Amino acid sequence: MKKPAGNYSRRKFIIQNSLAGTAAIIGMNFPHLSSPGSRETGAPAILGGSPAWAPGQKPEWVKWPIWVPETDEPRVLEVLRSGVWSEAKVVKEFENAWAKTIGARRCVTTVNGTNALICALVNLDIGAGDEVIVPPYTFIATIQAVLQTGAIPVFVDTDPETFQIDAGKIEASITPRTRAILPVHIAGLPADMEQITAIAKRHNLVVVEDACQAWLAEINHKKVGTFGNAGCFSFQNSKNIPIGEGGAVVSDDETFIDRCVSYHNFGISYGSMVDKMGPGITMIGTKLRLTEYQAAMGLAQLKRLDTQTTTRNENAGYLRSRLMEIPGITPYKLYDNVTRAAFHLFPFRYEKNEFAGLPKAGFLSALRAEGVPCSGGYDTLNDKPFIRHAFQTKNFKKMYSETELDYNKFLERNQCPENDRLCQEAVWFTQNLLLGSKTDMDYIASAIEKIHKNAGKIKKTDQK
C-alpha cells in the first residue's frame, strides 16, 4: 500500500503502526479499489490484467521486523555502550518478563528455539532408547532436536482441519519405549493440549510444548507453553517477537529450570543444583547463553506484542470469513477451547479441483502476481533422508540394534497419509500481512476470487 500522503512521514507511520493499532491506521490512510467486501472479477494479473489493487496502488505490506529507533534503540545503545555484552542483568530482566508474560514461574533463555527444545528434552532425561511422539507438520528443528538427544521420533498424523497433531491418534503409537510427547502449536494455532496432557498423565509421559510459533496463544485463557512439563519459544528474525536469533524454555518446575540453567552454562551448578551436586561444573552441559543486547531487543519488541497479536487475530478472523465463501479454499480451524491464537502464519487448504484443476504451484504464482506474498507450506518430514542419516551415525549404531535402525521399517511405522495430503494442499500467508487493515484482507480475498473465476484460463496458460 502507498505511504500516506502529505507530511505524514514513514517513520511516524511505522511508530503508530507498531504501537497504536496497526489495522486502523493503515485502513484510514490508504486508498482502496472499492468498498470493503466487494469482489474483484477482472482479468487476473498473471494473464495480463491489473492486480486486485487499483493502478498505481501496488501494496507495501508491513515490513518485518518492525524497528522504531526512537523507542527501541535507547536500551540497546545503553547495553552496547556498557561493554557488558554477554549474559548478565538485562538477560535476566528479559527472562523474568517473558516468564511473567507467559504465566510461567521460571524462564531460561537460549541461543535459539532449536536449542531450547534440546535443552528441555535433555533435562527431562530424554535420550538413547527413548521414543518421542511428534507431529509431521512442523519445521525440521522439532525433529532434529529429538534426534540430537539420541531418541527416536515417532510421527503421529495431522488433523488437516487444524494443522495440528491429531491427538486422537496418539495412544495408538505409544509403546513401552515412549517417554515424551512433543506437540507443536504450528502456525501459532494451539494444539489440543487438554487431550494431550490427559494422555500423557495416563501413560506417565512428559510433555514438551514446541511453542516456537505461538507467543501469547491461549487455551481457555491459559498461555500455551504452560500446559506441559516445559514450553519452548523462538525469537528468530521472522518470528512475532524477533531478536535475530534466540529461544526460551519456561516451566513451573524450579528444579528442572535450575538444571536447564546449569546445562546452558557449561554445567555450572545453579540454584538447587548447588545443594544437590555441589558448586562448580558438576554436570555435562553446553553454552547456550543469550547476549545482553539481544535481551534488550527482546524487551523492546515485547512492549508491542500484545497489541500486534490482537490485530493479527482480528484480521485473521475476518479474512477467514471471506475465504470460506470461495469454493476450494478451506481456512484453518481452531479448537473450541482456543481463546486466542498467535497467527505466526495464516494457513488454509487449496483444493485444485474447485479451481479447474489448476495445480497449487500455478495458484501460488497467480496469487503472487496479484501482489499477495504466499507460501506452499511445509513438505513431509517423516520420509526425509536426514532421519536415515541419523540412523547411520556412529552414535545411533552404538545406541540401537540393527533391527531398531531399519529405515524401511521406520517408514512403514510412520506413515501419515493425512499429512501427506495436507502438504499438497496447504498455503500460508505470513504474520506481517495480518498487521494490515480490513481493506487489505478484502484485497487478498478479491485476488483469490479473481483466480477462482479465471482458473481454467490460468491453467491453460500454465501448461504452455
Phi, psi and omega in degrees: 000154183289152173293141179304146183284172174078213183270012182280097187290156179298321180299314178297322180297316181296318180301310181293322180301321184281323193249348189223039175094077186306310188300315183295320182295312181297317182299325182284331191255354183249132176290155179224165186291319183203181183293148180307137177094346180288158183253133177268121186239016178286181180295139180292153184297328183292342177256014177100357178280179177278147175299175180296344177266153180296156179307136179080004182243045179302130185292145171240088182300153178307121182284146182232138002279159175273131178223123182248101187308317185299323184257335188264334190274332184306315182291322179296316179295323177300317179294315181298319182285341180288335183081356176264097187252332178282169186309125180203222189294323183290323175299316178298321178298317179293319178300316179296319180295321181290318177301315179296318181299317183279338182088029177253158181287321185222161177212142169230133181271158179222176184289337177194172181292327178300313179286338171297316178296314179298315179302315181294313182297313182300318184275000166257015174066035174270131182190211186305134179089350182267154171244140180236124178288127182224158173274154177273344180260089182197175174284152185302334183301325180302314183284321178300323180298318178297313181297325180296334178280346185096358178274167180251128178285141175239118187272132174245134190301163184269145167277106187295339179289324185254348183072006184258167174303137180279098185300332180292348181253001185293311187299330179293341181259359180281132177234176176301341181268352182292127181241339187208156170242132181239079178288148178241126176276071190291144182068003184084014177259125186296138172285172183278075188291330180297316179288321182295315180292328176294319177296316180300320180294319180296327185251011177056050180250151174272155180234123173245118181272122170275094180255029184295347176239018193227044178296124177074002175294149188223149168238119184049043176068014175251130186292138173293151188099350180244009180270327184264195177290332179206152174234138184240138184232158177235145177237032179297165193301327181276349189287165185292339170232092190263135172227025182092287171218155178157158179207175180205147171244131176239151179191159172267355182272105185298316181295319178299314180295323176300321176296318179297319178298316178297313183299320185282356181230056174067009182086015178286125184305139180219140175058233183296340180291334177294314179293325184281320189237354181093167181284163177095195180274100189246355179216160176291140182208191178210187182244108183235020190291140174280159177264162180295320182288330173296317179297321178297320176296320179297319179297323178293316181293326184298330183299330184249004184298318182296314179297316179295323179296321176298316179299316179300316181297317180296314181290324178296318179298318180291314180298320178301316180297325178288315184289334178295341180280349185262121179302136178089357177246118181238101180292164175312159171234136175266144173296153187300332184269005179283121179260347176196141174246164179266330180053055167296330175224153170251102184261146172211164179257140181248119179256108188294334180298333177277353178242043176056028179078011179297120180301156182301322180299322177292322177297315180297319179296319180294322180291320177295324178297332177282356180092015181253109177297139182204166182221154177273005174079193184282154170267169178296150179244333187290351183236023186266151186295342180295332177288317176302318179299316178301317181295337182267357180286158182302317182297313181295323179294330177281333184272334186229158177282166179299322179295318181293337181258016177291108187294324179295321177292324176300315180298320180297319183287332189252035175291136181224075186297324179294321179291323177303316180292320180299318180297332178283335187255339191291143173224145180235151158245140180279162190299332183293334176295329182281359176268007177276206183255173175299324177298322177299321179295322175297322179299316180299312180298320180297321179298318180290324177298319178298317180296319179298315182295329185249019186302320180300317179293319180296319180299316180299317178293321182295332184274347182284000000 
